[in-house]
Amino acid sequence: MIHEAKIQAVVTYYGSKLGQRVKKADARTMDLTREQYIEVEMIPWWCGSYPEAWEKIVDNWFTEGYASTHNAARERRLEMQGPAHHQGSCNLAGYRDAWRAAHQGQECSDFQAWCMSHKGKATSDVSFSLEDGPQEYMNPSVHTRISEYTSAARPGSKKKLGSVKSCRRS
């Protein structure tokens, strides 16, 4: 939400102050000055009653640590072969609960929910099986991580991991 507010502030500033239309995709690589971000029109609705909090958020964007962390994460996201997941704004428990509700209360572990969140929306006809291949996932690198995790859970492994059984629609 906070990073999206930075992008929206750029779009709003260029539109209202400069009369220029800027797409969000372009705004992601643009910055304003601290003073421009802090202008009243740039404060998001959810922070409107707390301008001092908005100033602290903006100040964080100008720290050296933020810039390096943000740029490193952006580079990793650009290397991804597909979307990160289909959880939307839900956390993993929210996705799991939505999947259970959409699939007649079927049981589903957090691990299974994590795997399915990389395949499709909770309300879709998505399921999980250990036999699923890389083509089943929106981002094929997820399959590699799942394989590594489940191999550590196999007999003989000293690691104790969550349930990895199949979670198929009946």
C-alpha positions in Angstrom: 0.0 0.0 0.0 2.8 2.4 0.9 4.8 1.8 -2.2 1.6 2.2 -4.3 1.0 5.5 -2.6 4.4 6.7 -3.8 3.5 5.8 -7.4 0.1 7.4 -7.1 1.7 10.6 -5.7 3.9 10.8 -8.9 0.8 10.3 -11.1 -1.2 12.9 -9.2 1.6 15.4 -9.1 2.3 15.3 -12.8 -1.5 15.5 -13.6 -2.5 18.2 -11.2 0.6 20.4 -11.0 2.2 19.9 -14.5 -0.9 19.0 -16.5 0.9 15.9 -17.9 -0.6 12.4 -18.0 1.7 9.8 -16.6 0.9 6.1 -16.6 1.6 4.0 -13.5 4.1 1.9 -15.3 6.1 5.0 -16.1 5.6 6.5 -12.6 7.3 3.4 -11.0 10.6 4.7 -12.3 10.0 8.3 -11.5 10.6 10.3 -8.3 9.5 13.6 -6.8 11.3 15.7 -4.3 10.5 15.4 -0.6 8.6 18.7 -0.8 6.5 17.6 -3.8 5.5 14.3 -2.0 4.5 16.2 1.1 2.1 18.6 -0.6 -1.4 18.3 0.6 -2.8 17.0 -2.7 -0.3 14.1 -2.7 -1.3 12.7 0.7 -3.4 9.5 0.2 -6.9 9.4 1.7 -5.9 6.8 4.3 -3.2 9.1 5.7 -5.1 12.4 5.2 -5.8 12.9 9.0 -2.1 12.2 9.8 0.1 14.4 7.7 3.0 13.9 10.2 2.8 10.2 9.5 2.8 10.8 5.8 6.0 12.9 6.2 7.7 10.0 8.1 6.7 7.6 5.2 8.1 10.1 2.7 11.3 10.6 4.7 11.8 6.8 4.6 11.8 6.9 0.8 14.8 9.2 0.9 17.0 7.0 3.1 19.9 5.1 1.5 18.6 1.8 2.9 15.2 2.2 1.3 16.6 2.9 -2.1 19.0 0.0 -2.2 16.4 -2.5 -0.8 13.7 -1.2 -3.1 16.0 -1.4 -6.2 17.2 -4.9 -5.3 13.6 -6.2 -4.9 12.5 -4.5 -8.1 15.3 -6.3 -10.0 14.2 -9.6 -8.6 10.6 -8.9 -9.5 11.6 -8.0 -13.1 13.4 -11.4 -13.4 10.3 -13.4 -12.5 8.8 -15.4 -15.3 5.2 -14.9 -14.1 3.1 -13.3 -11.4 4.2 -13.9 -7.8 0.9 -15.4 -6.6 -2.8 -15.1 -6.8 -3.5 -14.2 -3.2 -4.4 -10.6 -4.0 -4.4 -8.6 -0.8 -5.1 -11.6 1.4 -2.5 -13.2 3.5 -1.9 -17.0 3.2 -4.5 -17.8 5.9 -7.0 -15.7 4.0 -6.3 -17.5 0.7 -6.5 -20.9 2.5 -9.9 -20.0 4.1 -11.2 -18.6 0.8 -10.2 -21.8 -1.0 -11.9 -24.0 1.7 -15.1 -21.9 1.4 -15.0 -22.2 -2.4 -14.4 -26.0 -2.3 -17.1 -27.2 0.2 -14.9 -27.0 3.3 -12.2 -29.4 2.0 -9.1 -29.5 4.3 -6.1 -27.6 3.0 -2.8 -27.1 4.9 -0.9 -23.8 4.7 1.7 -25.5 2.5 -1.0 -26.6 0.1 -2.6 -23.2 0.1 0.8 -21.6 -0.7 1.3 -24.0 -3.6 -2.2 -23.3 -5.0 -1.8 -19.5 -4.6 0.9 -19.8 -7.2 -1.5 -21.6 -9.6 -4.7 -19.6 -9.5 -7.3 -17.8 -7.5 -8.8 -19.5 -4.5 -12.3 -19.5 -6.1 -11.0 -21.1 -9.3 -10.8 -24.8 -10.0 -7.2 -24.9 -8.6 -5.8 -28.0 -6.8 -2.5 -29.3 -5.5 -0.7 -32.6 -6.0 2.9 -33.5 -5.5 2.9 -34.8 -9.0 2.1 -31.4 -10.5 4.8 -30.2 -12.9 6.4 -26.8 -13.5 3.8 -26.0 -16.2 1.0 -26.1 -13.6 2.4 -23.0 -11.9 2.2 -19.4 -13.1 5.9 -19.1 -12.3 7.8 -22.3 -13.1 10.5 -21.5 -10.4 7.9 -22.2 -7.8 8.0 -25.9 -8.8 11.7 -26.0 -8.0 11.1 -24.5 -4.5 8.3 -27.0 -3.8 10.4 -29.9 -5.0 13.3 -28.8 -2.7 10.9 -28.4 0.3 9.2 -31.8 -0.2 12.4 -33.7 -0.7 13.5 -32.5 2.7 10.3 -34.0 4.1 10.8 -37.4 2.7 11.6 -40.4 4.9 15.1 -40.3 6.2 15.2 -36.6 6.4 15.7 -35.2 9.9 13.6 -32.1 9.1 10.0 -31.9 10.4 7.9 -30.1 7.8 4.2 -29.3 7.4 1.8 -31.7 5.6 2.5 -32.1 1.8 -0.3 -34.5 0.9 -2.4 -33.8 -2.2 -5.3 -31.4 -2.0 -7.5 -32.3 -4.9 -11.1 -31.4 -5.5 -13.4 -34.4 -5.1 
